[in-house]
């Protein structure tokens, strides 16, 4: 969003008609996500006045992305801010919000959004009861703490959950940070997050697993081998879904899959369970999509069920 447009829209961020265009922002959790979002809000014309972070990495990141911003305890960050960004781990979010409510840190008229994909508005209930406007704004993007993280916000999709009357506020904040909002219902928030974890976090594990197996097979530069293959596979999956599947499961090659299982058992036993689970789900999806006929998929599933439960306890 151009700077002029950002400034003009910022006046609509607060419920009060006389609200200033420039908001005082407090970032609770100056980690990989919080520091980047704080920098984006600064670029949009707001004033990050305080942040919290307990680790040395958070302090370094805040110094780099939020220069001059003091690191304070969470309750002092909230007290100093019109807009509070809660960028903390999922498991501590609800307790933190409730704890801040217990100390009287929240005040009517504040805005607060958290960045958790797994939580919706329920985690902010104690703040909302204190008169805070609650939002859940989750950047559907991976952040590693590297300098390029800030660039990844440009056009990044944000999963937004809000009260219907607060959607314009949520949309404006996301657009100001450089993202693109899409809305996720409160009751769908956990499923939404599980989908992203399956697609992104598990993908990293699969890629690293494949690279390790290639090294074990004597390939010195697994990234060079995997990059074009995985790029094409990702493109096929995004464009075609299950129709983009290739490989032995899509062909019903039971012998090849059996050979893989035998080899992995001998040379990479820690990888067997993951291979079986993914091959089993791949077979099920190939059957459902019509990529495999029932008579082709049944022998594969028999083989995989046996590999998953060799004692026959199913």
C-alpha positions as CSV (number, residue, x, y, z in Angstrom):
1,X,0.0,0.0,0.0
2,X,1.5,3.4,-0.9
3,X,2.5,5.5,2.1
4,X,-0.1,8.2,1.5
5,X,-2.9,5.6,1.4
6,X,-1.6,4.0,4.6
7,X,-1.7,7.3,6.4
8,X,-5.2,8.1,5.2
9,X,-6.6,4.8,6.2
10,X,-4.9,4.7,9.6
11,X,-7.5,7.1,11.0
12,X,-10.0,4.4,10.8
13,X,-8.2,2.0,13.0
14,X,-9.7,3.2,16.3
15,X,-13.4,3.1,17.2
16,X,-13.4,6.7,18.2
17,X,-13.9,9.2,15.3
18,X,-11.2,11.5,16.6
19,X,-8.6,8.7,16.8
20,X,-5.1,9.8,15.7
21,X,-3.6,8.5,12.5
22,X,-0.5,7.5,14.3
23,X,-0.9,4.7,16.8
24,X,1.4,3.8,19.7
25,X,2.3,0.2,19.2
26,X,3.6,-2.3,21.8
27,X,5.0,-5.6,20.8
28,X,4.8,-8.4,23.3
29,X,7.2,-11.0,22.1
30,X,9.9,-9.5,19.9
31,X,10.7,-12.9,18.3
32,X,10.8,-13.9,14.7
33,X,7.3,-12.7,14.0
34,X,6.7,-9.9,16.4
35,X,9.8,-7.9,15.5
36,X,9.0,-8.1,11.8
37,X,5.4,-7.0,12.3
38,X,6.6,-4.2,14.5
39,X,8.9,-3.0,11.8
40,X,6.1,-3.2,9.2
41,X,3.8,-1.1,11.4
42,X,6.6,1.4,11.8
43,X,7.0,1.6,8.0
44,X,3.2,2.2,7.8
45,X,3.5,5.3,9.9
46,X,2.8,4.0,13.4
47,X,5.1,4.4,16.5
48,X,6.4,1.3,18.2
49,X,7.0,2.6,21.7
50,X,7.9,-0.6,23.6
51,X,8.6,-4.3,23.2
52,X,9.2,-7.3,25.3
53,X,11.6,-10.2,24.8
54,X,13.4,-12.4,27.2
55,X,16.0,-14.2,25.0
56,X,19.2,-12.8,23.7
57,X,18.0,-13.6,20.2
58,X,14.9,-11.5,20.8
59,X,17.0,-8.6,22.1
60,X,19.3,-8.8,19.0
61,X,16.3,-9.0,16.7
62,X,14.6,-6.0,18.3
63,X,17.8,-4.0,18.1
64,X,18.0,-4.7,14.4
65,X,14.4,-4.3,13.4
66,X,13.1,-2.0,16.1
67,X,16.1,0.3,16.7
68,X,15.7,2.5,19.8
69,X,12.6,0.7,21.1
70,X,13.0,-0.1,24.8
71,X,12.5,-3.7,26.0
72,X,10.2,-3.7,28.9
73,X,8.1,-6.2,30.9
74,X,4.9,-7.2,29.1
75,X,2.6,-5.2,31.4
76,X,4.5,-2.0,30.8
77,X,4.4,-2.6,27.1
78,X,0.6,-3.0,27.2
79,X,0.3,0.2,29.4
80,X,2.3,2.2,26.9
81,X,0.4,1.2,23.7
82,X,-2.8,1.9,21.8
83,X,-2.3,-1.2,19.7
84,X,-0.8,-4.3,21.3
85,X,0.8,-7.0,19.1
86,X,0.9,-10.4,20.9
87,X,3.4,-12.5,19.1
88,X,4.0,-15.3,21.7
89,X,4.0,-19.1,21.5
90,X,0.5,-20.7,21.2
91,X,0.6,-22.4,24.5
92,X,1.3,-19.3,26.6
93,X,-1.0,-16.9,24.8
94,X,-4.2,-17.4,26.7
95,X,-2.5,-17.4,30.1
96,X,-0.6,-14.2,29.2
97,X,-3.8,-12.4,28.2
98,X,-5.5,-13.5,31.3
99,X,-2.5,-12.6,33.5
100,X,-2.4,-9.1,32.0
101,X,-6.1,-8.8,32.7
102,X,-5.6,-9.8,36.3
103,X,-3.1,-7.0,36.8
104,X,-5.4,-4.5,35.2
105,X,-3.1,-3.8,32.3
106,X,-5.7,-3.7,29.6
107,X,-7.8,-0.6,29.2
108,X,-10.9,0.3,27.2
109,X,-10.3,1.5,23.7
110,X,-7.1,-0.4,23.0
111,X,-6.6,-2.6,20.0
112,X,-5.0,-6.0,20.4
113,X,-4.1,-8.7,17.9
114,X,-2.4,-12.0,18.4
115,X,-0.4,-13.8,15.6
116,X,-1.3,-17.4,16.6
117,X,-2.7,-19.5,13.8
118,X,-4.1,-22.0,16.3
119,X,-6.2,-19.5,18.3
120,X,-9.1,-17.3,17.5
121,X,-10.8,-14.6,19.6
122,X,-11.4,-16.8,22.6
123,X,-7.8,-16.4,23.7
124,X,-8.4,-12.6,23.9
125,X,-11.6,-12.8,25.9
126,X,-10.2,-11.4,29.1
127,X,-8.9,-8.4,27.2
128,X,-12.2,-7.9,25.4
129,X,-14.0,-8.0,28.7
130,X,-11.8,-5.0,29.7
131,X,-12.9,-3.1,26.6
132,X,-10.2,-4.0,24.2
133,X,-11.0,-4.5,20.5
134,X,-9.7,-8.1,19.8
135,X,-8.3,-9.4,16.5
136,X,-6.5,-12.6,15.4
137,X,-4.1,-11.8,12.5
138,X,-2.0,-14.8,11.5
139,X,0.6,-14.3,8.8
140,X,0.5,-17.5,6.8
141,X,4.2,-17.3,6.2
142,X,7.4,-18.9,7.6
143,X,9.8,-16.7,9.5
144,X,13.3,-18.0,10.4
145,X,14.8,-15.0,12.0
146,X,16.8,-14.1,8.9
147,X,17.0,-10.6,7.5
148,X,14.8,-11.5,4.5
149,X,11.9,-12.2,6.8
150,X,10.8,-8.5,6.5
151,X,10.5,-8.9,2.7
152,X,8.3,-12.0,3.1
153,X,5.5,-9.9,4.4
154,X,4.9,-8.3,1.0
155,X,1.8,-9.8,-0.3
156,X,1.7,-12.5,2.4
157,X,-1.7,-13.9,3.2
158,X,-3.0,-13.3,6.7
159,X,-5.7,-15.5,8.3
160,X,-8.0,-13.1,10.0
161,X,-10.6,-13.8,12.7
162,X,-12.6,-10.9,14.0
163,X,-16.1,-9.8,15.0
164,X,-18.0,-8.9,11.8
165,X,-18.1,-5.2,12.8
166,X,-14.3,-5.2,13.2
167,X,-13.4,-6.6,9.8
168,X,-12.5,-3.2,8.4
169,X,-10.1,-2.6,11.2
170,X,-8.5,-6.0,10.7
171,X,-8.3,-5.6,7.0
172,X,-6.7,-2.1,7.3
173,X,-4.0,-3.4,9.7
174,X,-3.1,-6.3,7.5
175,X,-2.9,-4.1,4.4
176,X,-0.7,-1.6,6.2
177,X,1.7,-4.4,7.2
178,X,1.9,-5.3,3.5
179,X,-0.2,-8.5,3.7
180,X,-3.5,-9.7,2.1
181,X,-6.3,-10.6,4.5
182,X,-8.6,-13.6,4.2
183,X,-11.1,-14.5,6.8
184,X,-11.2,-17.7,8.9
185,X,-14.2,-18.5,11.2
186,X,-13.6,-18.9,14.9
187,X,-14.6,-22.5,14.8
188,X,-12.3,-23.3,11.9
189,X,-9.2,-21.8,13.3
190,X,-7.6,-25.0,14.6
191,X,-8.3,-26.9,11.3
192,X,-6.9,-23.9,9.4
193,X,-3.7,-24.0,11.4
194,X,-3.4,-27.8,11.1
195,X,-3.6,-27.4,7.3
196,X,-0.7,-24.9,7.3
197,X,1.4,-27.0,9.6
198,X,0.9,-30.0,7.4
199,X,1.8,-28.0,4.3
200,X,4.8,-26.0,5.6
201,X,6.3,-27.5,8.7
202,X,5.9,-31.1,7.6
203,X,7.2,-30.2,4.2
204,X,10.5,-29.0,5.7
205,X,10.8,-32.3,7.5
206,X,10.1,-34.3,4.3
207,X,12.7,-32.3,2.4
208,X,15.3,-32.7,5.1
209,X,14.5,-36.5,5.3
210,X,14.9,-36.8,1.5
211,X,18.2,-35.0,1.7
212,X,19.5,-37.2,4.4
213,X,18.6,-40.4,2.4
214,X,20.3,-39.0,-0.6
215,X,23.5,-38.4,1.4
216,X,23.3,-41.9,2.7
217,X,23.1,-43.0,-0.9
218,X,26.3,-41.2,-1.7
219,X,24.9,-38.0,-3.3
220,X,27.1,-35.2,-2.2
221,X,24.8,-32.3,-3.2
222,X,21.2,-33.4,-2.4
223,X,19.9,-29.8,-2.7
224,X,21.0,-29.7,-6.4
225,X,19.1,-32.9,-7.1
226,X,16.0,-32.1,-5.1
227,X,15.5,-28.4,-6.0
228,X,14.2,-28.9,-9.6
229,X,12.2,-32.1,-8.6
230,X,10.6,-30.5,-5.6
231,X,9.8,-27.3,-7.4
232,X,8.0,-29.2,-10.1
233,X,6.2,-31.4,-7.6
234,X,5.0,-28.3,-5.6
235,X,3.8,-26.6,-8.8
236,X,2.0,-29.8,-9.8
237,X,0.4,-30.1,-6.4
238,X,-0.8,-26.5,-6.3
239,X,-2.1,-26.5,-9.8
240,X,-3.5,-30.0,-10.1
241,X,-4.0,-31.4,-6.6
242,X,-4.1,-35.2,-6.5
243,X,-3.9,-35.3,-10.3
244,X,-0.4,-34.0,-10.1
245,X,0.8,-37.2,-8.4
246,X,3.6,-39.2,-10.0
247,X,5.8,-42.1,-8.8
248,X,5.3,-45.7,-7.8
249,X,2.1,-45.3,-5.8
250,X,0.3,-43.5,-8.7
251,X,1.4,-46.4,-11.0
252,X,0.4,-49.2,-8.5
253,X,4.0,-50.4,-8.4
254,X,3.7,-52.7,-5.3
255,X,7.1,-54.3,-6.0
256,X,8.9,-50.9,-6.0
257,X,7.3,-49.8,-2.7
258,X,8.1,-53.2,-1.2
259,X,11.8,-52.8,-2.3
260,X,11.8,-49.3,-0.7
261,X,10.5,-50.7,2.6
262,X,13.1,-53.4,2.6
263,X,16.0,-51.0,1.8
264,X,14.9,-48.5,4.4
265,X,14.6,-51.2,7.0
266,X,18.2,-52.2,6.4
267,X,19.8,-48.8,5.8
268,X,17.6,-46.1,7.3
269,X,15.2,-47.7,9.8
270,X,14.2,-44.4,11.4
271,X,12.6,-43.4,8.1
272,X,10.4,-46.4,7.7
273,X,7.4,-45.2,9.7
274,X,7.3,-41.9,7.9
275,X,7.6,-43.5,4.5
276,X,4.8,-46.0,5.4
277,X,2.4,-43.3,6.7
278,X,2.9,-41.0,3.7
279,X,2.7,-43.9,1.2
280,X,-0.5,-45.1,2.8
281,X,-2.2,-41.6,2.7
282,X,-0.9,-41.1,-0.8
283,X,-2.5,-44.4,-1.9
284,X,-5.8,-43.5,-0.2
285,X,-5.9,-40.1,-1.9
286,X,-4.9,-41.7,-5.3
287,X,-7.8,-44.1,-4.9
288,X,-10.3,-41.3,-4.0
289,X,-9.1,-39.2,-6.9
290,X,-9.4,-42.1,-9.4
291,X,-5.6,-42.1,-10.0
292,X,-5.6,-45.7,-9.0
293,X,-8.2,-48.4,-9.6
294,X,-9.4,-50.4,-6.6
295,X,-7.6,-53.6,-7.8
296,X,-4.4,-51.6,-8.1
297,X,-4.6,-49.8,-4.7
298,X,-5.7,-52.8,-2.6
299,X,-2.3,-54.6,-2.8
300,X,-0.5,-51.4,-1.9
301,X,-2.7,-50.8,1.1
302,X,-2.2,-54.5,2.2
303,X,1.5,-54.1,2.0
304,X,1.5,-50.8,3.9
305,X,-0.9,-51.9,6.6
306,X,1.3,-54.9,7.2
307,X,4.4,-52.7,7.4
308,X,2.7,-50.4,9.8
309,X,1.5,-53.2,12.0
310,X,3.7,-56.3,11.4
311,X,2.3,-58.0,14.6
312,X,-1.2,-58.0,13.0
313,X,-2.9,-56.3,15.9
314,X,-5.2,-54.3,13.6
